[in-house]
Amino acid sequence: MKSNRKLARAAVSIAGAFTLVIGVQGEAWAVIKMTLKDGGGYGQWSADPSGSTPGDAIRACDDTSDGWGIQLELDIHRDGTVDRIATTRGHNAPYCTEWKTGNIKEGTKVTLKLYKVKGNEIGPYWTTMNSTA
């Protein structure tokens, strides 16, 4: 009996999440925040402008004084070429870069890569995300 209730709750949760995703398709997405599993900072991607936040923009934020900076790279067309970089390298935490912007044709596929940096060293943890401009 208990397992049937759990199954029913899971089904309702999945249906609700599916409805939410279907309901927001076609609308502008908010800023997406990327984080590293060991913390220390984050990266942000804004595909569409919203208020004072520009579209097709990235920025990096370092919120921990651990000697590491945060770097976010944008690869337009997912071709392996870094087209835009936002880095906190050389700044003391807490620090966020300005938005790094430039027009990207709507519907263009992009890849974002977030990681820590210290001098020429890259931290042991990084994360990537695919999105669309």
C-alpha positions as CSV (number, residue, x, y, z in Angstrom):
1,M,0.0,0.0,0.0
2,K,2.8,2.4,0.9
3,S,4.7,1.7,-2.3
4,N,1.5,2.5,-4.3
5,R,1.3,5.9,-2.6
6,K,4.9,6.7,-3.3
7,L,4.4,5.7,-6.9
8,A,1.3,7.9,-7.2
9,R,3.2,10.9,-5.6
10,A,6.1,10.4,-8.0
11,A,3.8,10.3,-11.0
12,V,2.0,13.5,-9.9
13,S,5.4,15.2,-9.4
14,I,6.7,14.1,-12.8
15,A,3.4,15.2,-14.5
16,G,3.6,18.6,-12.8
17,A,7.3,19.2,-13.8
18,F,6.4,18.1,-17.4
19,T,3.5,20.6,-17.5
20,L,5.7,23.4,-16.2
21,V,8.4,22.7,-18.9
22,I,5.8,22.6,-21.6
23,G,4.1,25.7,-20.3
24,V,7.2,27.9,-20.5
25,Q,8.4,26.8,-23.9
26,G,8.6,29.8,-26.2
27,E,9.1,32.3,-23.3
28,A,12.4,33.9,-22.4
29,W,14.5,31.9,-19.9
30,A,15.9,33.6,-16.9
31,V,19.6,33.7,-16.2
32,I,21.1,30.2,-15.8
33,K,23.5,29.8,-12.9
34,M,26.2,27.1,-13.1
35,T,28.1,26.0,-10.0
36,L,31.0,23.7,-9.3
37,K,30.6,20.7,-7.1
38,D,33.3,21.9,-4.7
39,G,31.9,25.5,-4.6
40,G,33.9,28.7,-4.6
41,G,31.9,30.6,-7.1
42,Y,29.6,30.3,-10.1
43,G,29.0,31.3,-13.7
44,Q,25.9,32.8,-15.3
45,W,24.5,32.6,-18.8
46,S,21.8,35.0,-20.1
47,A,20.4,33.9,-23.5
48,D,17.8,36.7,-23.6
49,P,17.8,40.2,-22.1
50,S,15.8,40.8,-19.0
51,G,15.7,44.2,-17.2
52,S,19.3,45.3,-16.8
53,T,20.7,41.9,-17.7
54,P,21.8,41.7,-21.4
55,G,21.2,38.8,-23.6
56,D,23.8,36.5,-25.2
57,A,26.0,37.3,-22.1
58,I,28.1,35.5,-19.6
59,R,29.8,36.4,-16.3
60,A,31.8,34.7,-13.6
61,C,31.6,35.3,-9.9
62,D,34.1,34.3,-7.2
63,D,32.5,34.2,-3.7
64,T,35.3,32.4,-1.7
65,S,38.7,33.7,-0.7
66,D,40.4,30.4,-1.4
67,G,43.1,31.6,-3.8
68,W,41.2,30.3,-6.8
69,G,39.4,32.4,-9.4
70,I,36.4,31.4,-11.5
71,Q,36.4,31.2,-15.3
72,L,33.4,30.7,-17.6
73,E,34.0,30.1,-21.3
74,L,31.4,30.3,-24.1
75,D,31.8,28.2,-27.3
76,I,29.4,29.4,-30.0
77,H,28.4,26.7,-32.5
78,R,29.9,24.0,-30.2
79,D,32.9,23.8,-32.5
80,G,35.6,23.6,-29.8
81,T,36.6,27.3,-30.2
82,V,36.4,29.5,-27.1
83,D,34.5,32.6,-28.3
84,R,34.0,34.5,-25.1
85,I,35.7,34.4,-21.6
86,A,34.6,35.8,-18.3
87,T,37.2,35.4,-15.6
88,T,37.8,36.6,-12.0
89,R,41.5,35.8,-12.3
90,G,43.5,38.5,-10.6
91,H,40.7,39.8,-8.4
92,N,40.0,39.2,-4.7
93,A,36.7,37.5,-3.7
94,P,34.0,38.4,-3.5
95,Y,34.0,39.6,-7.1
96,C,31.8,39.3,-10.2
97,T,32.9,40.2,-13.7
98,E,30.9,42.6,-15.9
99,W,28.6,40.8,-18.4
100,K,30.6,39.8,-21.5
101,T,28.2,40.3,-24.4
102,G,27.9,40.1,-28.1
103,N,25.0,39.2,-30.4
104,I,24.5,35.6,-31.2
105,K,21.9,34.5,-33.8
106,E,18.7,33.2,-32.2
107,G,18.7,29.4,-32.0
108,T,22.5,29.0,-32.2
109,K,23.8,26.1,-30.1
110,V,26.4,27.0,-27.5
111,T,28.5,25.2,-24.9
112,L,29.5,26.8,-21.6
113,K,32.5,25.5,-19.5
114,L,33.0,26.6,-15.9
115,Y,36.1,25.9,-13.8
116,K,38.5,27.4,-11.2
117,V,41.8,29.1,-12.2
118,K,45.0,30.0,-10.3
119,G,47.8,31.5,-12.4
120,N,48.1,29.0,-15.3
121,E,46.6,26.2,-13.2
122,I,43.1,24.8,-13.8
123,G,41.2,23.4,-10.8
124,P,40.4,19.7,-10.6
125,Y,36.6,20.2,-11.0
126,W,34.8,21.7,-14.0
127,T,31.4,21.6,-15.4
128,T,29.9,22.1,-18.9
129,M,26.4,22.9,-20.1
130,N,24.8,23.0,-23.5
131,S,22.3,25.7,-24.3
132,T,20.8,27.7,-27.1
133,A,21.1,31.4,-27.7
